């Protein structure tokens, strides 16, 4: 009863009529209709679907938009999708603590296409044992992934500034990285010719900070994940680094994003270093000029511990209350372990979730071979970040963004910004713990 009440409280706010309107008939009892909350055709292509339907005659695959409000309404109405697109890195503990996600271990145990021995370590971001992420039952799969704290350099910008490239074998530390960014930033007053650096915060501020603090040997969370403390030595050091980076005005911040965006600025030879993972290789492949000017580098080190995590881990999970779990798993075997997975690997838009598909990554172009060589070495340093089950990562990101913006605009010291973040997030964590208790 406690779990049911918790779900009701967490999913409250969607009235029955509103839920029905939002669903628009999406939920179904038809055993041959699979309802997927996912991006079609951008991520799940029409070819992916056609192959699955051909192998399962009579089955229809129906897509609904990836939308948190719609998902909440579908759960409230008792009609959740059969599969949900999500990020495993920052959502798995939150989903499991609310008893929303199906434990997929029994499915893995009897699967040939997706036997556990075939899975890349990045799939561990979808594991949670009730205390720690990265171990315990599996609740989802990555469709592909990157070690997102790695970065790309635009060699044209380096050459123009007369600055040597960093090492492709030894990780640069964050202070050296910032010093390099200062040397590469060129401007006349407020007019920039080139920016030095966009660090790996575009996907998630909280994931970026958790990675930095982990490298320094600390955590933003207490041992039981019920509170945060950004005034701890390691977290405060990460805040000081970010505030210094912002004050130096060498790249994008929450208070002053790049006008054209990170990727377009990099592609236009106006940004020297871009904190994106291997997935960016897929975008580069469409630009022959840019392909001649890029190189890939290991994730920087903030402290003594070398960490190189995935910051998203996008994939799918099956709701515990889904009506067609077996059909959903059959689709997973096709999408994650069949021809669609091979095609995704061949595109270069991320690393495959199945280790045997690493050989399918593209290597025809020089930049692809260089990036792949660095990436294969980096695999040995993969690490799983720990998120709290008591607060949504969107709340973490929103608090960090709001308080960092205040700190940057008012010139506040790191200690004051830490207090603001703690005062915002700890009441949310307290409430979240009460809701799942």
C-alpha positions in Angstrom: 0.0 0.0 0.0 2.8 2.4 0.8 4.3 2.1 -2.7 0.8 2.7 -4.3 0.2 5.8 -2.1 3.6 7.1 -3.0 3.0 6.7 -6.7 -0.4 8.4 -6.4 1.2 11.4 -4.5 4.0 11.7 -7.0 1.7 11.4 -10.0 -1.0 13.6 -8.6 -2.2 16.6 -10.4 -3.5 14.9 -13.5 -7.2 14.9 -13.2 -9.1 12.0 -14.9 -10.6 14.1 -17.6 -7.3 15.9 -18.3 -5.5 12.5 -18.4 -7.9 11.1 -20.8 -7.6 14.1 -23.1 -3.8 14.0 -23.0 -3.8 10.3 -23.8 -6.0 10.7 -26.8 -6.6 7.0 -27.0 -2.9 6.1 -26.6 -3.4 3.4 -24.0 -4.7 0.1 -25.3 -5.6 -3.4 -24.2 -5.0 -4.7 -27.6 -2.2 -7.4 -27.1 -0.9 -6.7 -30.6 -0.4 -3.0 -30.1 2.9 -1.7 -28.6 2.8 1.8 -27.3 6.3 3.5 -27.3 7.1 6.9 -25.8 10.0 7.6 -28.2 11.3 9.7 -31.0 10.2 8.4 -34.4 11.7 8.6 -36.9 14.7 10.5 -35.5 15.9 7.7 -33.1 13.6 4.8 -33.8 13.5 4.8 -37.6 10.7 3.6 -39.8 13.0 0.9 -41.0 13.5 -0.3 -37.4 9.8 -0.5 -36.9 9.1 -2.2 -40.3 11.6 -4.9 -39.5 10.0 -5.6 -36.2 6.5 -5.7 -37.5 7.6 -8.0 -40.3 9.0 -10.4 -37.7 5.9 -10.1 -35.6 2.9 -10.3 -38.0 -0.2 -8.5 -36.8 1.7 -6.2 -34.4 1.3 -2.5 -34.6 3.8 -0.1 -33.1 2.3 3.2 -31.9 4.4 6.2 -30.9 3.6 9.0 -28.5 5.7 12.1 -27.9 8.4 12.1 -25.3 6.8 14.4 -22.8 6.9 14.2 -18.9 3.5 15.7 -18.5 2.0 13.2 -20.9 3.8 10.3 -19.1 2.5 11.4 -15.8 -1.0 11.6 -17.2 -0.7 8.1 -18.7 0.4 6.6 -15.4 -2.4 8.4 -13.5 -4.9 7.0 -16.0 -3.5 3.5 -15.6 -2.3 3.4 -19.2 1.5 3.8 -19.2 3.4 3.2 -22.4 5.0 -0.2 -22.9 8.4 1.4 -23.5 9.7 4.8 -22.4 12.7 6.7 -23.7 14.7 8.2 -20.9 18.2 8.9 -19.6 19.6 6.1 -17.3 22.4 8.1 -15.8 20.3 10.6 -13.9 16.9 8.8 -13.7 17.4 5.2 -12.7 17.4 5.6 -8.9 14.4 8.0 -9.1 12.3 5.6 -11.1 13.2 2.5 -9.0 12.5 4.3 -5.7 9.0 5.1 -6.9 8.4 1.5 -8.1 7.7 2.6 -11.6 10.2 0.6 -13.6 10.2 -3.2 -14.3 13.1 -5.3 -13.1 14.4 -6.7 -16.4 16.8 -9.3 -15.0 14.4 -12.2 -15.7 14.2 -11.0 -19.4 18.0 -10.8 -19.7 18.4 -14.2 -18.1 16.5 -15.9 -20.9 17.6 -13.7 -23.8 20.1 -14.7 -26.4 20.3 -11.4 -28.3 20.7 -9.4 -25.0 22.5 -11.8 -22.7 24.3 -9.9 -20.0 27.8 -10.9 -21.2 27.2 -9.0 -24.4 26.4 -5.7 -22.7 28.8 -2.7 -22.7 29.6 -1.5 -19.1 27.6 1.7 -19.9 24.4 -0.3 -19.4 25.3 -0.3 -15.7 23.9 3.2 -15.5 20.5 1.5 -15.7 21.3 -0.7 -12.6 20.3 0.2 -9.0 20.5 -2.0 -5.9 18.4 0.3 -3.7 21.5 2.1 -2.4 24.0 2.6 -5.2 23.8 3.0 -8.9 25.8 0.7 -11.2 25.0 -2.6 -9.3 21.9 -4.6 -8.7 19.0 -5.3 -11.0 18.8 -3.8 -14.5 15.9 -1.5 -15.3 16.8 -0.4 -18.8 19.3 -0.3 -21.7 21.3 2.3 -23.5 20.6 2.7 -27.2 24.1 4.1 -27.6 26.3 6.2 -25.3 29.4 8.4 -25.0 31.9 9.1 -22.3 30.6 12.7 -22.3 33.3 14.4 -20.3 35.8 13.9 -23.2 36.4 16.8 -25.5 37.1 17.8 -29.1 39.7 20.4 -30.3 39.4 22.5 -33.4 43.0 22.4 -34.7 42.4 25.5 -36.9 41.8 27.6 -33.8 44.9 26.2 -32.1 47.1 26.8 -35.2 45.9 30.4 -35.5 46.7 31.1 -31.8 50.0 29.3 -32.0 49.1 27.0 -29.1 50.1 23.4 -28.9 47.4 20.7 -28.6 47.0 18.8 -25.3 48.0 15.2 -25.0 45.8 12.5 -26.6 47.1 9.9 -24.1 47.2 11.6 -20.7 44.2 13.6 -19.4 44.8 17.3 -18.9 43.7 18.6 -15.5 40.9 21.2 -15.2 43.2 24.1 -14.1 45.5 23.4 -17.1 42.4 23.2 -19.3 41.2 26.6 -18.2 44.6 28.1 -18.7 44.6 26.7 -22.2 41.2 28.3 -22.8 42.5 31.7 -21.7 45.3 31.5 -24.3 42.9 30.5 -27.0 40.2 33.1 -26.4 40.7 36.1 -28.7 38.5 39.2 -28.5 38.3 42.9 -28.8 36.3 44.2 -25.9 32.9 42.4 -26.1 33.6 41.2 -29.7 34.9 37.6 -29.8 36.9 36.2 -32.6 37.3 32.8 -30.8 36.2 31.3 -27.5 38.5 29.0 -25.7 36.3 26.3 -24.1 32.8 24.9 -23.5 33.2 22.3 -20.7 30.9 19.2 -20.5 27.9 20.8 -18.9 25.6 21.0 -21.9 23.8 17.7 -21.2 23.4 18.2 -17.5 24.9 20.6 -15.0 24.4 18.2 -12.1 26.1 15.3 -14.0 29.0 17.6 -14.9 29.5 18.6 -11.2 29.0 15.1 -9.9 31.8 14.0 -12.2 34.2 16.7 -11.1 33.5 16.1 -7.4 33.9 12.3 -7.9 37.3 12.8 -9.5 38.4 14.8 -6.5 37.3 11.9 -4.2 34.1 13.4 -2.9 30.3 13.4 -3.5 27.8 16.2 -3.6 25.4 13.8 -1.6 25.5 12.5 1.9 26.1 8.8 2.3 22.3 8.0 2.2 21.7 10.5 -0.7 19.2 12.4 1.4 21.1 15.7 1.4 23.5 17.7 -0.7 26.5 19.6 0.6 28.1 21.9 -2.0 30.3 23.4 0.8 32.3 20.2 1.2 35.9 20.7 0.1 35.6 18.8 -3.2 32.2 20.4 -4.2 33.4 23.9 -3.2 36.5 23.4 -5.3 34.3 22.5 -8.3 32.1 25.6 -7.8 35.2 27.8 -7.5 36.5 26.4 -10.8 33.2 27.1 -12.6 32.9 30.6 -11.2 36.5 31.3 -12.2 35.8 29.9 -15.7 32.7 32.2 -15.9 34.7 35.3 -14.7 37.4 34.6 -17.3 34.7 34.8 -20.0 36.3 32.2 -22.2 33.2 30.3 -23.1 29.5 29.5 -22.5 28.0 29.7 -19.0 24.5 29.5 -17.6 24.5 33.3 -17.3 26.0 33.9 -20.8 25.5 31.1 -23.3 27.2 31.4 -26.7 24.9 33.3 -29.1 25.0 30.7 -31.8 25.2 27.7 -29.6 28.2 25.5 -28.8 28.3 23.1 -31.8 27.7 25.8 -34.5 30.4 28.0 -32.9 32.9 25.1 -32.9 32.0 24.2 -36.5 32.6 27.8 -37.6 36.2 27.8 -36.2 35.2 30.2 -33.4 35.5 27.7 -30.5 38.7 25.9 -29.6 37.6 23.1 -27.3 34.2 21.5 -27.0 33.2 19.2 -24.1 31.2 16.6 -26.1 31.6 12.8 -26.2 32.2 10.4 -29.1 28.7 11.0 -30.4 29.8 14.3 -32.0 31.8 12.2 -34.5 28.4 11.5 -36.3 27.8 15.2 -36.7 31.3 15.9 -37.9 31.0 13.2 -40.6 28.5 15.4 -42.5 31.0 18.3 -42.7 34.1 17.5 -44.8 35.8 20.8 -43.9 35.3 20.3 -40.1 36.4 16.7 -40.4 39.9 17.9 -41.4 40.1 20.2 -38.3 39.1 18.1 -35.3 40.8 15.8 -32.8 39.4 13.9 -29.8 40.9 13.9 -26.3 40.5 12.1 -23.0 38.3 13.4 -20.3 40.1 16.0 -18.1 40.9 15.1 -14.5 39.7 17.3 -11.7 41.3 15.4 -8.9 43.5 12.3 -8.3 40.9 9.9 -9.5 40.5 9.5 -13.3 36.9 9.4 -14.2 35.3 9.2 -17.6 31.5 8.7 -17.2 28.5 8.8 -19.5 26.4 11.8 -18.6 23.1 10.6 -20.2 22.8 6.9 -21.1 19.7 7.4 -23.3 17.7 4.3 -23.8 14.4 2.7 -22.8 12.7 1.3 -19.7 9.6 -0.8 -19.3 7.0 0.5 -16.8 6.0 -2.0 -14.1 2.4 -1.3 -15.0 2.8 -1.7 -18.7 0.3 -4.0 -20.3 2.5 -5.6 -22.9 5.8 -6.3 -21.3 6.7 -9.3 -23.3 6.1 -7.5 -26.5 8.1 -4.6 -25.3 11.0 -6.8 -24.5 10.8 -8.4 -27.9 11.1 -4.9 -29.4 14.1 -4.3 -27.1 15.8 -7.4 -28.4 15.3 -6.1 -32.0 16.2 -2.5 -31.3 19.1 -3.0 -29.0 20.5 -6.3 -30.2 19.4 -6.6 -33.8 20.0 -4.7 -37.1 18.9 -1.3 -35.8 21.8 -1.4 -33.3 24.3 -2.3 -36.0 23.1 0.6 -38.2 23.4 3.0 -35.2 27.0 1.9 -34.6 27.9 2.3 -38.3 26.6 5.9 -38.2 29.1 7.0 -35.5 26.5 8.8 -33.5 27.6 7.1 -30.3 29.1 3.9 -28.9 27.1 0.8 -29.1 25.5 -0.8 -26.1 26.6 -4.2 -27.3 30.4 -4.7 -27.1 30.6 -6.8 -30.3 29.4 -3.9 -32.3 32.5 -1.7 -31.5 34.0 -3.1 -34.7 31.2 -1.5 -36.7 32.1 2.0 -35.7 33.2 4.1 -38.8 37.0 4.4 -39.4 37.3 5.4 -43.0 38.2 9.1 -42.4 41.4 10.2 -40.6 39.5 12.0 -37.9 37.4 8.9 -37.3 40.5 6.7 -36.8 42.0 9.3 -34.4 38.8 9.6 -32.4 38.3 5.8 -32.3 41.8 5.2 -31.1 41.5 7.7 -28.2 38.0 6.4 -27.4 39.0 2.7 -27.2 41.7 3.6 -24.6 39.2 5.7 -22.7 36.9 2.7 -22.3 39.1 1.4 -19.5 38.3 4.5 -17.5 34.5 4.3 -17.7 32.8 5.2 -14.5 29.1 5.3 -13.3 27.9 8.4 -11.5 25.7 8.2 -8.4 22.4 10.2 -8.4 19.9 10.5 -5.5 16.6 8.6 -5.7 14.9 11.5 -3.8 15.0 14.3 -6.3 14.6 14.6 -10.1 17.8 15.5 -11.9 15.8 18.4 -13.6 15.4 19.9 -10.1 19.1 19.5 -9.5 19.9 21.2 -12.8 17.4 24.0 -12.3 18.8 24.8 -8.8 22.4 24.8 -10.0 21.5 26.9 -13.0 19.6 29.4 -10.9 22.1 29.8 -8.1 25.2 29.8 -10.4 23.6 32.5 -12.5 23.1 34.5 -9.3 26.6 33.9 -8.2 28.1 34.9 -11.6 26.0 38.0 -12.0 26.6 39.2 -8.4 30.2 38.1 -8.2 29.4 35.9 -5.2 32.1 33.6 -3.7 31.8 29.9 -4.0 30.9 29.5 -0.3 27.8 31.7 -0.7 26.7 30.0 -3.9 27.1 26.6 -2.1 24.8 27.8 0.7 22.2 29.0 -1.9 22.3 25.6 -3.6 22.1 23.7 -0.4 19.2 25.8 0.9 17.3 25.2 -2.3 17.9 21.5 -2.8 17.8 20.0 0.7 14.1 20.8 1.3 13.3 19.0 -2.0 15.4 16.0 -1.0 13.7 15.9 2.4 10.3 15.9 0.7 11.3 13.3 -1.8 12.5 11.0 0.9 9.3 11.3 2.7 7.3 10.5 -0.4 9.1 7.2 -1.1 9.3 6.1 2.5 
